[in-house]
Amino acid sequence: MGINMGYFSTHIEEPKHPWETINMDWVTGLVPGGKKNFNACLIIVDRFSKSVRFLPCNKKDTEMDTALLFWNNMTSTCGVPKIMINDRDPKSKLEFLTNLYDILGTKLSFSTYYHPQTDGLAERMIQTLEDILKRVCAYGTEYKDHEGHTHDWVTLLPAV
């Protein structure tokens, strides 16, 4: 059973396996963190298991940077998805990613504007990440754990 979004929308089949269909979106405007002063985060959500990956990046990353970020962090552990859903955000580096998906044999699907039924999964994960980061970094851009080690939002992402 898929999601039918009406006359102008894409019918998205429910995945049968983990990481077969993913949602992708970006959080930007973050306080620079980590050794590379990351100021954005790529959110990747598996529609089957609802597992999520948070990949720190920079808002000004090129198309190649984004593709390599995905390739280096996702394909070795999750494989190449059959369908990637994106909300038509210009940060998606559409031109390069479209070519990459063609080469890999992956279908690129765009969600319909203002229809959270398709891309709502990624949007909800963005809200959750922002809430967690606000709480962790509420008293500054760094966090000290119980052993006195200092962390910023980039080093805390794997724990989220």
DOFIGU-477078 format. One line per field, with one value per residue (C-alpha): x, y, z; residue number from 1; residue in one letter. Coordinates in steps of 0.02 Angstrom, whole numbers, plus 32768, in hexadecimal, padded with zeros to 4 digits. Example, Ala and Ser with C-alpha at 12.3 -4.5 7.8 and 13.67 -1.06 7.14 Angstrom:
REM DOFIGU-477078
c1	[8267	82AC]
c2	[7F1F	7FCB]
c3	[8186	8165]
num	[1	2]
residu	[a	s]
This chain:
REM DOFIGU-477078
c1	[8000	8046	8020	7FA5	7FB4	7F30	7F2F	7FDA	803E	80B1	8076	80FD	80FC	811F	81CE	81E3	8297	8302	8356	82F9	829D	82E2	82B2	833A	8338	83AE	83B6	8415	8442	8493	851C	85C3	8605	868B	8739	86F2	8677	85DF	8545	84C4	848A	844B	83BC	839F	830A	82E3	8228	8224	8273	8269	8324	8379	842A	8466	84FB	8551	8579	8588	8500	8577	85AB	85B3	8551	85EA	8600	854B	8556	85F9	85B0	8520	8590	8610	8592	8501	8528	85A5	852B	847F	849C	8453	839B	8320	82BF	82F8	8273	82A0	8233	827B	82EA	8372	83F0	83D3	8455	83D7	8443	84CF	8460	83EE	8484	84C4	841B	8415	84C1	8491	83E7	838E	82E6	82DF	8232	81FD	8177	80E9	80F8	8097	8070	80C3	8080	8113	81A3	815A	81CC	8268	8214	81E5	8298	82D4	8261	829F	8356	833C	82E5	8371	83FA	83A2	839D	844F	8498	8421	84AC	852E	8570	85CA	8594	85FB	85D5	85E0	869B	86C0	86DA	869D	862E	85D6	853C	85A4	85F2	8549	84EE	8514	84C3	8424]
c2	[8000	80A9	815C	81AB	8267	829C	82D4	8328	82BA	8226	817D	8139	807F	804A	7FFC	7F42	7F4B	7FC0	8051	802A	80D2	8169	821C	82A1	8353	83D4	843D	84DF	8574	850E	8558	8526	848A	8406	8416	8443	84C4	8468	84D8	8461	83AD	8333	82CB	821F	81B8	8104	80F8	803E	803F	80FA	80F6	819C	81D5	8285	82B7	835D	83C8	847C	84E4	8515	8462	8440	83BC	834B	8367	8334	829A	8264	8281	820D	818E	8186	817D	811B	80A2	8037	8015	8028	800B	8076	809C	807F	811E	81C2	8240	82F7	8392	83EF	8454	84AF	846D	83C1	83E7	83A9	83AA	833E	82CB	82AB	8271	8209	81B4	818D	813C	80D7	80A6	80FE	8154	8207	823A	82E7	8303	8379	8423	8432	8378	8331	8284	8269	82CB	82DD	8254	82BB	835B	830A	82CD	837F	83BF	8338	835D	8418	83FA	838A	8401	8495	8437	83F8	849E	850D	8550	856A	851C	8493	840E	83BF	830B	82BF	829D	8351	8332	83BE	8399	8403	83D3	8379	8300	82E3	82B1	81F6	81F4	8244]
c3	[8000	7FD0	7FFA	7F81	7F8A	7F0C	7E58	7E4D	7EC2	7EB6	7EF2	7F65	7F86	8038	803F	805E	809C	8107	80AD	800B	8011	806C	8090	8089	80C8	8111	81AF	8192	81FB	8285	82F0	82A3	82F8	82EA	82A3	81F8	823D	81FB	81F3	81AB	81BA	8136	817D	812F	816B	813C	8116	8145	81F2	8217	823E	8224	81FB	8221	81B6	81E1	8149	810F	80C0	8033	8009	7F4E	7EF2	7EF8	7FB4	7FD4	7F66	7FB8	8065	8038	7FE3	8070	80FE	80B8	802C	808B	811A	80C9	8011	7F86	7F9D	7F11	7F36	7F85	7FB4	7FBE	7FD4	7F3D	7FAE	7F49	7FC8	7F7D	7EF7	7E78	7DDC	7E21	7E87	7DF3	7D8F	7E20	7E35	7D7B	7D83	7E1E	7DDB	7E6A	7E51	7E90	7ECC	7F00	7F80	7F58	7FAB	804E	8055	80F1	80C8	8053	80A0	814F	8192	8170	81A9	8250	8268	8249	82D3	8349	8322	833A	83E1	841F	83E6	8439	84DE	84D4	849E	8503	856F	84E7	8449	84A9	8525	85B0	85DC	868B	8672	8642	8588	8519	8483	8400	839A	8315	8391	83E3	8341	834F	83FB	83B8]
num	[1	2	3	4	5	6	7	8	9	10	11	12	13	14	15	16	17	18	19	20	21	22	23	24	25	26	27	28	29	30	31	32	33	34	35	36	37	38	39	40	41	42	43	44	45	46	47	48	49	50	51	52	53	54	55	56	57	58	59	60	61	62	63	64	65	66	67	68	69	70	71	72	73	74	75	76	77	78	79	80	81	82	83	84	85	86	87	88	89	90	91	92	93	94	95	96	97	98	99	100	101	102	103	104	105	106	107	108	109	110	111	112	113	114	115	116	117	118	119	120	121	122	123	124	125	126	127	128	129	130	131	132	133	134	135	136	137	138	139	140	141	142	143	144	145	146	147	148	149	150	151	152	153	154	155	156	157	158	159	160]
residu	[m	g	i	n	m	g	y	f	s	t	h	i	e	e	p	k	h	p	w	e	t	i	n	m	d	w	v	t	g	l	v	p	g	g	k	k	n	f	n	a	c	l	i	i	v	d	r	f	s	k	s	v	r	f	l	p	c	n	k	k	d	t	e	m	d	t	a	l	l	f	w	n	n	m	t	s	t	c	g	v	p	k	i	m	i	n	d	r	d	p	k	s	k	l	e	f	l	t	n	l	y	d	i	l	g	t	k	l	s	f	s	t	y	y	h	p	q	t	d	g	l	a	e	r	m	i	q	t	l	e	d	i	l	k	r	v	c	a	y	g	t	e	y	k	d	h	e	g	h	t	h	d	w	v	t	l	l	p	a	v]
